[in-house]
Amino acid sequence: MSPQRTARPWQGQVERVADDRVPAYDPSCYLCPRNRRARGDVNPDYSTTLVFTNDFAAVDEVAGPGIDDGVIVARPETGICRVLCFSPRHDLTLPRMDRGSIRGVVDAWIGESVRLAAKDDIAYVQIFENRGAAMGASNPHPHCQIWATSSVPNEPARERHAFAAHQAERGRCLLCEYVAIEQQRDERIVCANDAFVALVPFWAVWPFETLVMPRRHARALDDLEGAERDALADILKRLTTRYDNLFETPFPYSMGFHQRPCDGESHDEWHLHAHFYPPLLRSATVRKFMVGFEMLGSPQRDLTAEDAAARLRATSEEHYRERRAITTD
């Protein structure tokens, strides 16, 4: 990264600062308890998590037409799209939830993964969260989506190939080796506990991109034991709190778990992990854009992975809103 690049003035697009003053209940929100959703269903008066089939699903169980003319090939995709609300509270995002409540979200992820993977026509279960309007979230109520599809999507399919190739060549799990290297070097680790590590990966292209992985070789969320599920809840709270504290704003990101395919094979080469892709670069209002050479050539880092990890490590794990409340009182 050149000194000229880091010192240049910013004259590009400036985002609006996300409002962190969100009510605990919003009568107009279609995800809050007792409220009516777009297609008429009324949410129950839920007290923990809520899971339902997406009212506007991107894929469903009815296959559409395919195309195959020898050059252009399109196969019909079937599946199920589910929505999972983290809490009845409209204002409780992961960093502001307590660890016990996040453990409830982890258990709900596992329950949905197991239930959907058991279906004969499902090959993959993808859990993901788009947080914030900057990442396309259409509703601020904390929630994620779970898509179960009849084929393995492109990104996990590429990872499956890399995992299998590495195991065939070296006889070991790729991410097990990588975690061991990162723990030895201790340059890019953001936070860790007995079972999980959160780090800025060596290959990161987004400024504050992170990877969350179990220390032991677990292939999927349902491989995690009780203490490991608690540890996952802990690492998610700590990492997302650091994100919010970095620029003292509700930090936008897209996050998703990549776990083994559920196509009937064991996939011993697979190592469970979660990607966090946040778009912010220099402040709450300046975001990273992938354009020009980065789209047509190769991504360029605005700060090194080590610098990004150091900034996140130096950030408090006490949420800035709690600190403000103490100061006000």
C-alpha positions in Angstrom: 0.0 0.0 0.0 1.6 3.2 -1.1 1.9 6.3 1.1 0.2 8.4 -1.6 -2.8 6.2 -1.5 -3.3 6.4 2.3 -2.9 10.2 2.3 -5.2 11.1 -0.6 -8.2 13.3 0.2 -11.6 11.6 -0.1 -14.0 13.3 -2.6 -16.2 10.3 -3.3 -19.6 9.2 -2.1 -20.3 9.9 1.6 -22.9 7.6 3.3 -25.4 8.7 5.8 -24.6 7.8 9.4 -26.8 5.0 10.5 -29.3 6.0 13.3 -28.6 3.9 16.4 -31.8 5.2 18.1 -34.1 2.4 17.3 -37.3 1.6 19.4 -37.7 -1.7 21.2 -40.9 -2.2 19.3 -42.1 -0.8 16.0 -45.8 -1.1 15.2 -45.0 -0.8 11.5 -42.3 -3.5 11.4 -43.4 -6.8 9.9 -40.9 -8.8 12.0 -42.0 -7.5 15.4 -44.3 -9.7 17.6 -48.0 -9.5 17.0 -47.6 -7.5 13.8 -49.0 -8.4 10.4 -46.6 -9.4 7.6 -47.0 -8.4 3.9 -49.0 -11.5 2.9 -51.4 -11.2 5.9 -49.9 -13.7 8.4 -49.7 -12.4 11.9 -46.5 -13.0 13.9 -47.0 -14.8 17.2 -46.2 -13.0 20.5 -42.7 -14.6 20.5 -40.2 -14.2 23.3 -37.0 -15.6 21.9 -36.4 -16.4 18.2 -39.0 -16.6 15.4 -38.5 -18.7 12.2 -40.9 -18.6 9.2 -40.8 -19.3 5.5 -40.0 -16.1 3.6 -43.1 -14.4 2.2 -41.1 -13.4 -0.9 -38.8 -16.4 -1.4 -36.1 -16.2 -3.9 -36.4 -20.0 -4.5 -39.2 -22.4 -3.8 -40.0 -26.1 -4.2 -41.4 -25.7 -7.7 -38.8 -25.9 -10.4 -38.7 -23.4 -13.2 -37.7 -24.0 -16.9 -34.1 -24.7 -17.8 -31.9 -23.8 -20.8 -29.4 -26.0 -22.6 -28.3 -25.0 -26.1 -24.7 -26.3 -25.8 -23.2 -22.9 -24.9 -25.8 -21.4 -22.5 -26.8 -23.8 -19.8 -29.2 -23.0 -17.0 -30.5 -25.6 -14.6 -33.7 -25.0 -12.5 -33.0 -24.5 -8.8 -35.5 -25.5 -6.1 -35.3 -24.8 -2.4 -36.7 -23.2 0.7 -36.1 -19.7 2.1 -36.5 -19.1 5.8 -36.3 -16.0 7.9 -35.0 -16.1 11.5 -35.6 -13.2 13.8 -32.9 -13.0 16.5 -35.1 -11.5 19.2 -38.6 -9.9 19.6 -36.7 -6.6 20.4 -36.6 -4.4 17.3 -33.4 -2.8 18.6 -31.3 -5.8 19.8 -28.6 -6.6 17.3 -26.0 -9.4 17.9 -23.5 -7.0 19.6 -26.1 -5.8 22.1 -27.7 -9.1 22.9 -26.5 -11.1 25.9 -24.5 -14.3 25.3 -27.4 -16.5 26.4 -29.7 -15.0 23.9 -27.1 -15.4 21.1 -26.8 -19.0 22.2 -30.5 -19.3 21.5 -29.9 -18.0 17.9 -27.0 -20.5 17.5 -29.4 -23.3 18.6 -32.0 -22.0 16.1 -29.5 -22.0 13.3 -28.6 -25.6 14.1 -32.2 -26.7 14.4 -33.1 -25.2 11.0 -29.9 -26.6 9.4 -30.6 -30.1 10.6 -34.3 -30.0 9.6 -33.7 -28.6 6.1 -30.6 -30.8 5.4 -32.8 -33.9 6.1 -34.9 -33.2 3.0 -34.0 -35.5 0.0 -33.9 -32.6 -2.5 -31.6 -30.3 -0.5 -27.9 -30.2 -1.1 -26.8 -27.2 0.8 -28.0 -24.9 3.7 -26.7 -21.3 3.6 -27.2 -19.1 6.7 -26.5 -15.4 6.1 -27.2 -12.0 7.6 -27.2 -8.7 5.8 -26.9 -6.0 8.5 -27.7 -2.4 7.7 -29.1 -0.6 4.7 -25.6 -0.3 3.2 -25.7 -4.0 2.7 -29.2 -4.2 1.4 -31.1 -5.1 4.6 -34.7 -4.1 3.9 -35.7 -4.1 7.6 -33.6 -3.0 10.6 -35.2 -5.7 12.9 -32.3 -8.0 13.7 -32.7 -11.1 11.5 -31.0 -13.5 9.1 -32.0 -15.7 6.3 -31.6 -19.4 5.7 -31.7 -20.7 2.1 -31.7 -24.4 1.5 -31.0 -25.2 -2.2 -31.0 -28.3 -4.4 -27.4 -27.6 -5.5 -24.3 -26.3 -3.8 -23.9 -22.5 -4.5 -20.8 -21.2 -6.3 -18.8 -19.9 -3.4 -19.0 -23.0 -1.1 -18.6 -25.2 -4.3 -15.2 -23.5 -4.9 -14.3 -23.9 -1.3 -15.2 -27.6 -1.4 -12.9 -28.1 -4.4 -10.0 -26.3 -2.5 -10.6 -28.3 0.7 -10.6 -31.6 -1.3 -7.5 -30.7 -3.3 -5.6 -29.7 -0.2 -6.5 -32.9 1.7 -5.6 -35.0 -1.3 -2.2 -33.3 -1.6 -1.2 -32.9 2.0 -3.5 -35.3 3.9 -4.7 -32.6 6.2 -7.6 -30.1 6.5 -6.8 -26.8 4.9 -8.3 -24.6 7.6 -6.9 -26.7 10.4 -3.4 -26.0 9.0 -4.3 -22.3 8.5 -5.6 -21.8 12.0 -2.4 -23.3 13.4 -0.3 -20.9 11.3 -2.3 -17.9 12.4 -2.1 -18.9 16.1 1.6 -19.3 15.8 2.2 -15.9 14.1 -0.5 -14.1 16.2 -0.5 -11.1 13.8 -4.0 -11.2 12.4 -6.1 -12.7 15.2 -8.7 -10.2 16.5 -10.1 -12.2 19.4 -10.4 -15.9 20.5 -11.7 -18.2 23.2 -11.2 -21.9 24.0 -13.1 -23.1 20.9 -13.2 -20.3 18.3 -10.9 -17.9 16.6 -11.8 -14.6 14.8 -9.2 -13.2 12.5 -8.5 -11.0 9.5 -7.6 -13.6 6.8 -4.3 -13.2 5.0 -6.2 -13.0 1.7 -8.8 -10.5 2.9 -9.9 -7.9 0.2 -12.5 -5.9 2.3 -10.8 -3.5 4.8 -12.1 -5.2 8.0 -13.1 -8.6 6.6 -12.9 -11.4 9.2 -13.1 -15.1 9.3 -14.5 -17.0 12.3 -13.5 -20.7 12.7 -13.6 -23.4 15.4 -10.2 -24.5 16.6 -11.0 -28.2 16.2 -12.1 -29.9 13.0 -15.9 -29.4 12.9 -17.6 -29.8 9.6 -21.0 -28.1 10.3 -22.9 -26.2 13.0 -24.5 -29.4 14.3 -21.1 -30.9 14.9 -20.6 -28.3 17.7 -20.9 -29.6 21.3 -22.6 -27.6 24.1 -19.6 -25.7 25.2 -18.6 -24.9 21.6 -22.0 -23.5 21.0 -21.6 -21.2 24.0 -18.1 -20.3 22.6 -19.6 -19.4 19.2 -22.1 -17.1 20.9 -19.3 -15.5 22.8 -17.0 -14.9 19.8 -19.9 -13.5 17.7 -20.8 -11.0 20.5 -17.2 -9.9 20.9 -16.4 -9.5 17.2 -19.6 -7.6 16.3 -19.2 -5.3 19.4 -15.7 -4.5 18.1 -17.2 -3.7 14.7 -19.7 -1.3 16.2 -17.1 0.4 18.4 -14.6 0.9 15.5 -16.5 3.9 14.2 -19.2 4.1 16.9 -22.0 3.2 14.5 -24.2 0.2 13.8 -21.6 -1.5 11.6 -23.0 -2.9 8.3 -21.8 -6.3 7.0 -22.8 -9.4 5.2 -22.1 -12.5 7.2 -22.6 -16.1 6.4 -21.7 -19.6 7.6 -20.1 -22.1 5.2 -20.7 -25.6 6.4 -20.5 -29.0 4.7 -22.9 -29.8 1.9 -25.8 -32.1 2.8 -25.7 -34.2 -0.4 -25.3 -37.5 1.3 -21.5 -37.6 1.4 -19.5 -37.2 4.6 -17.3 -34.3 3.4 -14.5 -34.9 6.0 -12.4 -32.3 4.2 -14.8 -29.5 5.2 -14.1 -27.1 8.0 -16.9 -25.0 9.4 -16.3 -21.2 9.1 -18.1 -17.9 8.9 -17.2 -14.9 6.7 -17.8 -11.3 7.7 -17.7 -8.8 4.8 -18.1 -5.2 6.1 -18.0 -2.3 3.6 -16.8 0.6 5.7 -13.3 1.9 5.1 -12.2 5.1 6.9 -15.2 6.1 8.9 -19.0 5.5 9.4 -19.6 7.5 6.2 -16.8 6.4 3.9 -17.2 2.9 2.4 -15.0 0.6 0.3 -15.9 0.3 -3.4 -14.7 -2.6 -5.6 -14.4 -0.7 -9.0 -11.9 -0.2 -11.8 -8.8 -2.3 -11.5 -10.3 -4.2 -8.5 -13.2 -5.4 -10.7 -11.2 -5.9 -13.9 -7.8 -6.8 -12.5 -7.3 -7.8 -8.9 -8.5 -6.4 -5.5 -6.2 -3.9 -3.8 -6.1 -3.6 0.0 -6.5 -0.1 1.5 -4.8 -1.3 4.7 -3.0 -4.5 5.4 -4.6 -7.5 7.1 -2.3 -7.0 10.0 -3.2 -3.3 10.4 -6.9 -4.1 10.2 -6.5 -6.8 12.9 -4.6 -4.4 15.1 -7.3 -1.8 14.8 -10.0 -4.3 15.7 -8.0 -5.7 18.6 -7.5 -2.2 20.0 -11.2 -1.6 20.0 -13.2 -2.1 23.2 -15.5 -5.1 23.8 -17.8 -2.9 25.8 -20.4 -1.5 23.4 -20.2 2.2 22.8 -23.9 2.7 23.6 -23.4 1.1 27.1 -20.4 3.4 27.7 -22.5 6.4 26.6 -25.3 5.4 29.0 -22.8 5.1 31.9 -21.4 8.5 31.1 -24.9 10.1 30.8 -26.0 8.6 34.2 
